[in-house]
C-alpha cells in the first residue's frame, strides 16, 4: 500500500504550483507517495508545465473552475484504498524538511486522529494562524482579536508558541494530512462549499464521528497565503460569505442561521457606511480605504441581489457578472 496521496488543486497559479511540487520531491524521501494535480480550468499553461517538468505527476484537467472541494474529491475517489493517507496541499505552500515525515509519524502513533495540520509560516519564519475554532455567531460577528483576549483558552492565539501536538477544533487546509480510513467512514469533502470552509466542515464532521483533529507544530510549512484570492478579491469575499452561510445552514440551529444572515448584513452595511465616510474625509486618496470600500460595496450588492451564484467565483454565463468586475 502507498503511504501518501498528495492532492494539489490549481487555478492559474502556474509558478507556485511548480515550486510546490518541487518542495515535495525535495523533502519527502522515506515514504512512498503519488502526486495528483487537479487543474480547475487554468489559462496560464499550468497543465502543460506540470506534464513537461514532472511526468510522474498524475494530472486531472477540468475545463472550468469546479471549486476546491469538488476538485479534491476527484483525486480522493481514485483508488482511495490504495493509500494510507491523503495530503491536501495548497499551491502557495512549500514543504520544509521533515514536515511530512513528522505528520506521518504522528498519525501512525495516534490511531484516533482523523486529520492533522502543519504549522504554517511566512517566508521569514513568522508563525501564521494554523488552526481555528468552528464558526459561531460570536466568531463571525465580533472581532476575533477581542475574543482571543477575553477567552484565550477557547479562542487560542497564533502568537502563543505551541511546543507539542495539540487537539483543536479545525485546522487550516494549506497543508493537512487525512486518514483515508476516516474518509471512508465520514465521506469526502462537501462539494456545496465552492471555496473556503470546506476543510472546517470536514473537521466538524470528523469530530462528530468520533475522530480527533490535531495541530502538529513541528511540521513546518511555508505558506505564502491568499494567492488565488488576490486574483479575484471581491469574488473571493463573496465565496467566503456564501460558505459561511452554508456551514451555519448545515451545522447550526435554524435560529443561529437566521440571526447570522440578519446580523452579518447589518455588519456589512455599517462597515460600508464607515468606509464611505472615511474615503470622503481623505477625498478618496487612500488606496487601502478605497479597496475596503469596494469589497463592502460588492458584498452589500450581493446581498441586495439575494446572493446570486453569478456573483462570485463559480462559472457562469451571466452577463451581469462582467458589469461588476
PAPALUM-418661 format. One record per residue (C-alpha): residue in one letter; x negated, y, z negated. Coordinates in nm, 4 decimals, decimal comma. Layout:
(r 'A'; (X; Y; Z)),
...
This chain:
(r 'X'; (0,0000; 0,0000; 0,0000)),
(r 'X'; (-0,1238; 0,3503; 0,0884)),
(r 'X'; (-0,1694; 0,5751; -0,2149)),
(r 'X'; (-0,0603; 0,9134; -0,0809)),
(r 'X'; (0,1628; 1,0631; 0,1853)),
(r 'X'; (0,0703; 1,4302; 0,2365)),
(r 'X'; (0,3572; 1,6337; 0,3806)),
(r 'X'; (0,2927; 1,9834; 0,5159)),
(r 'X'; (0,5739; 2,1918; 0,6642)),
(r 'X'; (0,4603; 2,4605; 0,9055)),
(r 'X'; (0,6294; 2,7641; 1,0562)),
(r 'X'; (0,3980; 2,9916; 1,2566)),
(r 'X'; (0,1002; 2,9713; 1,0176)),
(r 'X'; (-0,1496; 2,8073; 1,2535)),
(r 'X'; (-0,4807; 2,9041; 1,0913)),
(r 'X'; (-0,3533; 2,8475; 0,7384)),
(r 'X'; (-0,2310; 2,5031; 0,8426)),
(r 'X'; (-0,5702; 2,4077; 0,9858)),
(r 'X'; (-0,7512; 2,5287; 0,6727)),
(r 'X'; (-0,5068; 2,3372; 0,4528)),
(r 'X'; (-0,5692; 2,0122; 0,6407)),
(r 'X'; (-0,9446; 2,0668; 0,6200)),
(r 'X'; (-0,9153; 2,1013; 0,2422)),
(r 'X'; (-0,7532; 1,7562; 0,2254)),
(r 'X'; (-1,0305; 1,5914; 0,4253)),
(r 'X'; (-1,2963; 1,7760; 0,2240)),
(r 'X'; (-1,1667; 1,6937; -0,1249)),
(r 'X'; (-0,9774; 1,3618; -0,1122)),
(r 'X'; (-1,2372; 1,0896; -0,0842)),
(r 'X'; (-1,1466; 0,7982; -0,3126)),
(r 'X'; (-0,7804; 0,7464; -0,2208)),
(r 'X'; (-0,6054; 0,6125; 0,0854)),
(r 'X'; (-0,3688; 0,8605; 0,2461)),
(r 'X'; (-0,1798; 0,9727; 0,5547)),
(r 'X'; (-0,1038; 1,3306; 0,6538)),
(r 'X'; (0,2297; 1,4308; 0,8062)),
(r 'X'; (0,2740; 1,7784; 0,9527)),
(r 'X'; (0,6321; 1,8782; 1,0232)),
(r 'X'; (0,6451; 2,1819; 1,2500)),
(r 'X'; (0,9618; 2,3909; 1,2460)),
(r 'X'; (0,9612; 2,5336; 1,5969)),
(r 'X'; (0,6402; 2,7383; 1,5713)),
(r 'X'; (0,5491; 2,9663; 1,8619)),
(r 'X'; (0,1778; 3,0029; 1,7778)),
(r 'X'; (0,0483; 2,6722; 1,9234)),
(r 'X'; (0,0209; 2,5182; 1,5768)),
(r 'X'; (0,1122; 2,1724; 1,7049)),
(r 'X'; (-0,1466; 2,1777; 1,9841)),
(r 'X'; (-0,4173; 2,2927; 1,7440)),
(r 'X'; (-0,3454; 2,0118; 1,4975)),
(r 'X'; (-0,3369; 1,7456; 1,7681)),
(r 'X'; (-0,6623; 1,8730; 1,9190)),
(r 'X'; (-0,8558; 1,9086; 1,5926)),
(r 'X'; (-0,7013; 1,6376; 1,3742)),
(r 'X'; (-0,5859; 1,3476; 1,5963)),
(r 'X'; (-0,5242; 1,1206; 1,2934)),
(r 'X'; (-0,2590; 1,3553; 1,1543)),
(r 'X'; (0,0974; 1,2492; 1,2349)),
(r 'X'; (0,2974; 1,5412; 1,3751)),
(r 'X'; (0,6754; 1,5742; 1,3758)),
(r 'X'; (0,7690; 1,8545; 1,6132)),
(r 'X'; (1,1059; 2,0257; 1,5697)),
(r 'X'; (1,2408; 2,2583; 1,8349)),
(r 'X'; (1,3824; 2,5028; 1,5802)),
(r 'X'; (1,3349; 2,6041; 1,2177)),
(r 'X'; (1,5224; 2,3335; 1,0280)),
(r 'X'; (1,4268; 2,4696; 0,6875)),
(r 'X'; (1,1786; 2,3344; 0,4332)),
(r 'X'; (1,3905; 2,0640; 0,2687)),
(r 'X'; (1,5184; 1,9100; 0,5920)),
(r 'X'; (1,1658; 1,9097; 0,7368)),
(r 'X'; (1,0161; 1,7402; 0,4297)),
(r 'X'; (1,2887; 1,4774; 0,4406)),
(r 'X'; (1,1921; 1,3857; 0,7970)),
(r 'X'; (0,8496; 1,2792; 0,6721)),
(r 'X'; (0,9774; 1,1280; 0,3461)),
(r 'X'; (1,2154; 0,8996; 0,5287)),
(r 'X'; (0,9368; 0,7488; 0,7396)),
(r 'X'; (0,8378; 0,4280; 0,5584)),
(r 'X'; (0,8691; 0,5699; 0,2067)),
(r 'X'; (0,7963; 0,2267; 0,0573)),
(r 'X'; (0,4557; 0,2309; 0,2307)),
(r 'X'; (0,3240; 0,4989; -0,0066)),
(r 'X'; (0,2954; 0,5174; -0,3852)),
(r 'X'; (0,3259; 0,8967; -0,3997)),
(r 'X'; (0,4194; 1,1847; -0,1742)),
(r 'X'; (0,2319; 1,5152; -0,1968)),
(r 'X'; (0,4065; 1,8322; -0,0786)),
(r 'X'; (0,1502; 2,0909; 0,0195)),
(r 'X'; (0,2175; 2,4423; 0,1481)),
(r 'X'; (0,0154; 2,5632; 0,4446)),
(r 'X'; (-0,1180; 2,8503; 0,2303)),
(r 'X'; (-0,2608; 2,6092; -0,0293)),
(r 'X'; (-0,6240; 2,4938; -0,0400)),
(r 'X'; (-0,7115; 2,1883; -0,2482)),
(r 'X'; (-1,0076; 2,2236; -0,4818)),
(r 'X'; (-1,2463; 1,9397; -0,5614)),
(r 'X'; (-1,0867; 1,6674; -0,7718)),
(r 'X'; (-0,7377; 1,8219; -0,7742)),
(r 'X'; (-0,5558; 1,5320; -0,6091)),
(r 'X'; (-0,7539; 1,2647; -0,7944)),
(r 'X'; (-0,6629; 1,4358; -1,1236)),
(r 'X'; (-0,2928; 1,4393; -1,0403)),
(r 'X'; (-0,3040; 1,0813; -0,9143)),
(r 'X'; (-0,4773; 0,9558; -1,2309)),
(r 'X'; (-0,2245; 1,1389; -1,4469)),
(r 'X'; (0,0703; 0,9870; -1,2592)),
(r 'X'; (-0,0825; 0,6403; -1,2780)),
(r 'X'; (-0,1221; 0,6727; -1,6560)),
(r 'X'; (0,2285; 0,8112; -1,7164)),
(r 'X'; (0,4920; 0,5967; -1,5503)),
(r 'X'; (0,7726; 0,8097; -1,6933)),
(r 'X'; (0,6683; 1,1135; -1,4864)),
(r 'X'; (0,8518; 1,1652; -1,1585)),
(r 'X'; (0,6882; 1,4920; -1,0471)),
(r 'X'; (0,3636; 1,6660; -1,1380)),
(r 'X'; (0,2434; 2,0081; -1,0272)),
(r 'X'; (-0,1022; 2,1607; -0,9937)),
(r 'X'; (-0,2450; 2,4796; -1,1437)),
(r 'X'; (-0,2178; 2,7406; -0,8690)),
(r 'X'; (-0,4824; 3,0106; -0,8439)),
(r 'X'; (-0,5644; 3,3177; -0,6397)),
(r 'X'; (-0,8902; 3,3021; -0,4401)),
(r 'X'; (-1,0656; 3,4918; -0,7229)),
(r 'X'; (-0,9655; 3,2217; -0,9736)),
(r 'X'; (-0,6865; 3,4173; -1,1399)),
(r 'X'; (-0,4078; 3,1869; -1,2581)),
(r 'X'; (-0,0745; 3,2018; -1,0770)),
(r 'X'; (0,2621; 3,1013; -1,2166)),
(r 'X'; (0,2696; 2,7244; -1,1548)),
(r 'X'; (0,5826; 2,6192; -1,3445)),
(r 'X'; (0,9149; 2,7775; -1,4285)),
(r 'X'; (1,2472; 2,7403; -1,6034)),
(r 'X'; (1,5581; 2,6227; -1,4279)),
(r 'X'; (1,7653; 2,9227; -1,3119)),
(r 'X'; (2,0211; 3,0522; -1,5608)),
(r 'X'; (2,2220; 3,3725; -1,5875)),
(r 'X'; (1,9502; 3,5095; -1,8161)),
(r 'X'; (1,6602; 3,4364; -1,5784)),
(r 'X'; (1,8395; 3,5783; -1,2739)),
(r 'X'; (1,9959; 3,8882; -1,4271)),
(r 'X'; (1,7298; 4,0040; -1,6729)),
(r 'X'; (1,3629; 4,0924; -1,6437)),
(r 'X'; (1,1544; 3,7746; -1,6769)),
(r 'X'; (0,8690; 3,9545; -1,8480)),
(r 'X'; (1,1140; 4,0663; -2,1148)),
(r 'X'; (1,2430; 3,7107; -2,1568)),
(r 'X'; (0,8884; 3,5809; -2,1971)),
(r 'X'; (0,8188; 3,8444; -2,4612)),
(r 'X'; (1,1403; 3,7788; -2,6530)),
(r 'X'; (1,1345; 3,3971; -2,6266)),
(r 'X'; (0,7772; 3,2856; -2,5464)),
(r 'X'; (0,8454; 2,9200; -2,6285)),
(r 'X'; (1,1466; 2,8929; -2,3994)),
(r 'X'; (1,0009; 3,1126; -2,1225)),
(r 'X'; (0,6237; 3,0397; -2,1154)),
(r 'X'; (0,3929; 3,2936; -1,9541)),
(r 'X'; (0,1413; 3,2182; -1,6800)),
(r 'X'; (-0,1087; 3,4307; -1,8756)),
(r 'X'; (-0,1217; 3,1712; -2,1507)),
(r 'X'; (-0,4039; 2,9221; -2,0839)),
(r 'X'; (-0,2849; 2,5605; -2,0726)),
(r 'X'; (-0,5544; 2,3077; -2,1608)),
(r 'X'; (-0,3613; 1,9812; -2,1395)),
(r 'X'; (-0,0790; 1,8422; -1,9233)),
(r 'X'; (0,2495; 1,9922; -2,0393)),
(r 'X'; (0,6091; 1,8854; -1,9814)),
(r 'X'; (0,8019; 2,1644; -1,8072)),
(r 'X'; (1,1454; 2,2195; -1,6558)),
(r 'X'; (1,0221; 2,2658; -1,2986)),
(r 'X'; (0,7000; 2,3151; -1,1042)),
(r 'X'; (0,6190; 2,5486; -0,8161)),
(r 'X'; (0,6229; 2,3488; -0,4937)),
(r 'X'; (0,2992; 2,4744; -0,3334)),
(r 'X'; (0,1292; 2,1514; -0,4436)),
(r 'X'; (0,3297; 1,8785; -0,6140)),
(r 'X'; (0,2969; 1,5002; -0,6351)),
(r 'X'; (0,6146; 1,2910; -0,6472)),
(r 'X'; (0,6501; 0,9254; -0,7396)),
(r 'X'; (0,8160; 0,7547; -0,4441)),
(r 'X'; (0,9946; 0,5128; -0,6767)),
(r 'X'; (1,1650; 0,8138; -0,8337)),
(r 'X'; (1,2615; 0,9449; -0,4892)),
(r 'X'; (1,4238; 0,6123; -0,4072)),
(r 'X'; (1,6347; 0,6459; -0,7217)),
(r 'X'; (1,7177; 1,0176; -0,7123)),
(r 'X'; (1,7144; 1,0826; -0,3391)),
(r 'X'; (1,5208; 1,3191; -0,1137)),
(r 'X'; (1,5338; 1,6983; -0,1171)),
(r 'X'; (1,8783; 1,8555; -0,0836)),
(r 'X'; (1,8916; 1,9977; 0,2700)),
(r 'X'; (2,1574; 2,2505; 0,1632)),
(r 'X'; (1,8561; 2,4541; 0,0489)),
(r 'X'; (1,7006; 2,6066; 0,3597)),
(r 'X'; (1,4119; 2,7892; 0,1919)),
(r 'X'; (1,3460; 2,8374; -0,1841)),
(r 'X'; (1,4516; 2,6397; -0,4943)),
(r 'X'; (1,4655; 2,3020; -0,3219)),
(r 'X'; (1,1879; 2,1699; -0,5495)),
(r 'X'; (1,3598; 2,3284; -0,8516)),
(r 'X'; (1,6778; 2,1379; -0,7708)),
(r 'X'; (1,4694; 1,8215; -0,7227)),
(r 'X'; (1,3084; 1,8621; -1,0666)),
(r 'X'; (1,6517; 1,9186; -1,2182)),
(r 'X'; (1,7914; 1,6005; -1,0600)),
(r 'X'; (1,4829; 1,4026; -1,1594)),
(r 'X'; (1,5239; 1,5030; -1,5222)),
(r 'X'; (1,8947; 1,4223; -1,5199)),
(r 'X'; (1,7988; 1,0727; -1,4010)),
(r 'X'; (1,5509; 1,0325; -1,6882)),
(r 'X'; (1,2233; 1,1229; -1,5154)),
(r 'X'; (0,9829; 1,3800; -1,6608)),
(r 'X'; (0,8223; 1,6785; -1,4875)),
(r 'X'; (0,4687; 1,7848; -1,5831)),
(r 'X'; (0,2256; 2,0668; -1,5142)),
(r 'X'; (-0,1329; 1,9360; -1,4793)),
(r 'X'; (-0,3705; 2,2296; -1,5441)),
(r 'X'; (-0,6958; 2,0524; -1,4484)),
(r 'X'; (-0,5695; 2,0031; -1,0920)),
(r 'X'; (-0,6626; 2,3356; -0,9355)),
(r 'X'; (-0,5346; 2,4623; -0,6024)),
(r 'X'; (-0,5929; 2,7991; -0,4369)),
(r 'X'; (-0,2588; 2,9423; -0,3309)),
(r 'X'; (-0,2590; 3,2454; -0,1029)),
(r 'X'; (0,1141; 3,2832; -0,1602)),
(r 'X'; (0,4116; 3,4008; 0,0436)),
(r 'X'; (0,2518; 3,3861; 0,3901)),
(r 'X'; (0,5675; 3,2677; 0,5696)),
(r 'X'; (0,7728; 3,5091; 0,3600)),
(r 'X'; (0,5621; 3,8033; 0,4782)),
(r 'X'; (0,6643; 3,7305; 0,8377)),
(r 'X'; (1,0320; 3,7879; 0,7584)),
(r 'X'; (1,0584; 3,9735; 0,4252)),
(r 'X'; (1,4248; 4,0694; 0,4038)),
(r 'X'; (1,5407; 3,7463; 0,5661)),
(r 'X'; (1,3407; 3,5546; 0,3040)),
(r 'X'; (1,5089; 3,7528; 0,0268)),
(r 'X'; (1,8471; 3,6628; 0,1735)),
(r 'X'; (1,7498; 3,2945; 0,1745)),
(r 'X'; (1,6329; 3,3129; -0,1870)),
(r 'X'; (1,9647; 3,4652; -0,2872)),
(r 'X'; (2,1556; 3,2019; -0,0906)),
(r 'X'; (1,9538; 2,9225; -0,2522)),
(r 'X'; (2,0127; 3,0668; -0,5974)),
(r 'X'; (2,3877; 3,0668; -0,5379)),
(r 'X'; (2,3609; 2,7085; -0,4101)),
(r 'X'; (2,1751; 2,5982; -0,7241)),
(r 'X'; (2,4400; 2,7510; -0,9511)),
(r 'X'; (2,7245; 2,6076; -0,7459)),
(r 'X'; (2,5770; 2,2568; -0,7651)),
(r 'X'; (2,4277; 2,2545; -1,1145)),
(r 'X'; (2,6037; 2,5128; -1,3319)),
(r 'X'; (2,9605; 2,5686; -1,4514)),
(r 'X'; (3,2155; 2,7462; -1,2336)),
(r 'X'; (3,2160; 3,0331; -1,4823)),
(r 'X'; (2,8376; 3,0757; -1,4548)),
(r 'X'; (2,8548; 3,0632; -1,0756)),
(r 'X'; (3,1293; 3,3282; -1,0558)),
(r 'X'; (2,9530; 3,5512; -1,3088)),
(r 'X'; (2,6294; 3,5257; -1,1140)),
(r 'X'; (2,7985; 3,6248; -0,7875)),
(r 'X'; (2,9579; 3,9283; -0,9501)),
(r 'X'; (2,6693; 4,0434; -1,1678)),
(r 'X'; (2,3997; 3,9865; -0,9066)),
(r 'X'; (2,5857; 4,2039; -0,6577)),
(r 'X'; (2,6128; 4,4757; -0,9228)),
(r 'X'; (2,2389; 4,4406; -0,9892)),
(r 'X'; (2,1608; 4,4804; -0,6181)),
(r 'X'; (2,3893; 4,7844; -0,5890)),
(r 'X'; (2,2232; 4,9515; -0,8892)),
(r 'X'; (1,8753; 4,8821; -0,7516)),
(r 'X'; (1,9839; 5,0185; -0,4142)),
(r 'X'; (2,1095; 5,3407; -0,5741)),
(r 'X'; (1,7928; 5,3832; -0,7815)),
(r 'X'; (1,5709; 5,3294; -0,4767)),
(r 'X'; (1,7730; 5,5759; -0,2683)),
(r 'X'; (1,7207; 5,8425; -0,5360)),
(r 'X'; (1,3521; 5,7546; -0,5670)),
(r 'X'; (1,2978; 5,7868; -0,1928)),
(r 'X'; (1,4827; 6,1177; -0,1808)),
(r 'X'; (1,2639; 6,2570; -0,4603)),
(r 'X'; (0,9445; 6,1764; -0,2684)),
(r 'X'; (1,1005; 6,2637; 0,0693)),
(r 'X'; (1,0640; 5,9033; 0,1869)),
(r 'X'; (0,6839; 5,9370; 0,1890)),
(r 'X'; (0,6083; 5,6365; -0,0342)),
(r 'X'; (0,5668; 5,3169; 0,1709)),
(r 'X'; (0,6331; 5,0829; -0,1218)),
(r 'X'; (0,9553; 5,2636; -0,2136)),
(r 'X'; (1,0735; 5,2548; 0,1495)),
(r 'X'; (1,0040; 4,8807; 0,1632)),
(r 'X'; (1,2024; 4,8135; -0,1539)),
(r 'X'; (1,4880; 5,0293; -0,0271)),
(r 'X'; (1,5054; 4,8306; 0,2982)),
(r 'X'; (1,5177; 4,4991; 0,1065)),
(r 'X'; (1,8001; 4,6076; -0,1243)),
(r 'X'; (1,9878; 4,7623; 0,1690)),
(r 'X'; (1,9765; 4,4359; 0,3674)),
(r 'X'; (2,0742; 4,2309; 0,0614)),
(r 'X'; (2,3678; 4,4634; -0,0025)),
(r 'X'; (2,4762; 4,4357; 0,3627)),
(r 'X'; (2,4540; 4,0571; 0,3442)),
(r 'X'; (2,6947; 4,0555; 0,0512)),
(r 'X'; (2,9154; 4,3152; 0,2195)),
(r 'X'; (2,9429; 4,0878; 0,5253)),
(r 'X'; (3,0361; 3,7954; 0,2921)),
(r 'X'; (2,6966; 3,6235; 0,3048)),
(r 'X'; (2,6925; 3,5063; 0,6704)),
(r 'X'; (2,4478; 3,2430; 0,7955)),
(r 'X'; (2,3286; 3,4673; 1,0783)),
(r 'X'; (2,1562; 3,6976; 0,8284)),
(r 'X'; (1,8519; 3,5077; 0,7080)),
(r 'X'; (1,6047; 3,2565; 0,8497)),
(r 'X'; (1,8452; 2,9960; 0,9791)),
(r 'X'; (1,8510; 2,9522; 1,3585)),
(r 'X'; (2,1405; 3,1416; 1,5137)),
(r 'X'; (2,2550; 3,2813; 1,8435)),
(r 'X'; (2,4498; 3,5626; 1,6807)),
(r 'X'; (2,3573; 3,8935; 1,8456)),
(r 'X'; (2,4323; 4,0848; 1,5256)),
(r 'X'; (2,1141; 3,9450; 1,3748)),
(r 'X'; (1,8948; 4,1193; 1,6301)),
(r 'X'; (2,0512; 4,4555; 1,5471)),
(r 'X'; (1,9408; 4,4252; 1,1839)),
(r 'X'; (1,5858; 4,3055; 1,2385)),
